[in-house]
Amino acid sequence: MDLSLEWEYMAHTPVEQDLCTRIRRSEQALMAHHEAVLRTYGLTMTQYTVLLALSREGGMSGSQLARSCGVTQQSMSSVLTNMETKQLIHRETSPVHAKVQIATLTDQGRTLLDRAYEEVIILERALTDAFTPSEHAALCELLERATTVLIQQTRNASSPPSA
């Protein structure tokens, strides 16, 4: 399609029909739900994701957790300090690298995660129940494909144009 024709079409299409707008609305609704639930447990979404990652993966470094949670290492450092102060995690020096701290769940962190997860899973079940098994599988595959495109386009946007 010619770019001017595409622009003409897009200019007359309601913005809520754009795929990026729909993805963003879904993401906002998901985050609003999780933040409301997690707030009652004194957790942020990042803190919850740290607890979840540690429960599934075991001990992890701050760098690994930052990648897992989609935040910077600097942000993760402050999140982990806060969580350690609340006694949700414990950090100790890695046996492999003296400068690396490995975070693990404490019993208090596991208990809080278990309680919060009981409420978070309600939404997961409701979303799963909203689709047939084949629709659910297709949606997961389509979301993965969309995520791949979004990541690639972000990399492209971050790279200087070639001359």
Order of alpha helices (4+ residues) and beta strands (2+ residues): alpha-alpha-alpha-beta-alpha-alpha-beta-beta-alpha-alpha
